[in-house]
C-alpha cells in the first residue's frame, strides 16, 4: 500500500474516526456520498468502492452503470459537527469505470483535464472564489425570511448570524480550508465567506465543502442557508465572484507586467479577451439555473454587460487593485458572473479553457470601461461595442450549444447531457403560471 494511503489510515486511527464519508458530485454539483465503517478504509483505498452510476444525475446509462469511487488521500478531513461516538471523516473521490479509466462524465475529472491542458501550455491555474449565501428563518419549513436586517460589512457582535459565520470559519479551518474573511453582504440576511487563493482543483473541492458546511452550521442554529442566486426580489442576489490568475510552472505570476498601466501582461489580456469572447456561452455553466438570470440584471452589482475595467463593479471582468508592494503576486482578474449554484468543477474548467483559447488565438480585449455601464443607453453601449450576457437560461443554452471550446472541455457525454437536462429545466419553468401573472392578468383580462 502506498505511503499516502498508510498515512490516511494512521490519521483516521489517531482521530478516533468510526466512519468514512466517500464523496463526489453529480453533474450539477450536488454532493453524493457513501459511508463505510473505518475498518473498510484500507480496502477502499486499495481497490475503490463500487456504485451504480446510472442512478446519478448526468452519469451513465443503466446498461453501463457499474462505476468505482477512488478516494483522493489529500482530501482527508474530519467532519467537525459529527458526534464523538460516530466521528466521521470525509474523502473526496474520483470516479472510474470498471476498466480502470477515469469516467469522462466525472466533473472533477473534467476540471483535471482542463488543468492538464494549461500545464501543456506551461501554466497553473489558480482561483479564489467569494461565495455569497442567505440565512433564512425556519418557520416549520424554510421560507425566504431573512434572519437579520443588516447590510454590507455591518458589525453585530451578539447577532446570531455573526456567531454562525464564526462557526463556519472554525469548522472550515478544522477541515484544512484557510478562511481569509467572513462578513455580512449588502442584502438583509446575506453573507459571504472568502478563502485562500489556491490551485483550481483545491478551490473547487473547497467550494463543495463550504456549501454543505454552511448548511450544517446554519441548521444547528435553527436557520436555513441557501445558495439560490436570487431568492428575494428587489435586493442583491448571491454571486460567486472568482479571482483568477495563471502561474508559470516555476511559480511566477504570468499575469504580471510592471510596465503596463494595469500591471497586466499580454498573457493576462489574452486570457481576459478569451473569457469575454465566450462569455455568453460561459454563462450557461457559471450561472446555470433559471433563477441565475433574475440576479444578472442591472442595478444590483451583478454584471450584465460584457466589458472589463479596474474600479468598475458593473463590468463582467474587474481588475482588483493590488495591495501596496504585492503587485507581482496579486495580478489577477475577477470574473463576476458566476453564482454559487454552479458546479465549481465545471465552472472553473469552462472558465479556464475559454481563457486559454484567448491565449492560443492571441485575442486582445477592447479598451477598459471605467464608467457605470448600467447608466449607458443603447447608443453608448453600441459605441463602446459592449454586448450583453444572456437574459435567460434558454438564451445561454443556445449560445452554449454553438461553443466548441466549452463543448470539447466538457466532453461529448457531459456536454449533451448538460444541455438536455437544462433544457428540461427551462421548459418546466416556462410553462408555469406564476403568482405575478395571476395578480397582473386574472382580474383585468
C-alpha angles and dihedrals in degrees: 000000000000121000096251091056092048089051092052092050090050092049092050090052093048090048090051091233118180100185139028121214109209106202139189135149133246122230093283099046100262109148114243121195145186118189122212131183112258091247087068093054096094092052092047092051093048102039107012127231124276122228141167107265094185090073094057118089111255096004126102139336117253091255091060100033105130112104137161131226114216113191119229103226092206090067097061114133137145117248100238097208097058116107119254094246091054100029109173132198124196132221121189110225138210117222121235135178122238090265090064096253124131110261108250092217096055106114091213090054090049089057091046089053091052091048089052089055089054091050090051087057091048099259143116118206120223127188136187112192122196106209119205126192143161129243112212133184121252115227101175088311135020112285132174095258110129116235091224143012096230128132139206114334093347114170114221107160096186096037118121091230091057089052090049092050091049092050091048090054092048093049094047092049089049086056092052098260112133107224114204100184146345125197147153113272131217101276127065109271093011123129141173136213120195123190137189120298108251150149107312094243091052089047093050091050088050093052091052090048093045093054097056092038091056091049092049094050093045092050091051087059095047094258135116122229119204132186092194104140097227114014096153130052118232100019136081118289127223119271136181100218105193125207112209140187140161122228127195116247089260091056104260118140105252091195095064127099116158092199095061120091089234091036088239126138126227087256089058092050091048090050093049091047091051093054091047091050091054097033098112092053093038089060091070090063102037096037098033107162137074087244093054090076092055084065096046096073130114120276104030102085091261118121121251102159126066103237139105139225145147108247095018114110091178089066124096092231122032128191106218115218109248121240113260111282094005102084095118094056095036104051105125145127128239120219107206105187101075117100131196094255088074124102098248093212093056093038095054092042092053093043091051099047093048090052091047089051088058090053093048092049096041092235120178125202123236118258115296120265115220098173127092100273091195087072095052118110122217093270092053091047090050094047091052090044090234116165125195133241115248115285096216140025090250091055090049092050091052089055092045093053090060096047111099095181094059091038091057092046093053094041127230094279097052096036094056095041092048092052092046096052095041092050089053088052091052093047091050090051099045095055093053120110104223130206088247091059093048092049093046102042114015099083099026100054 
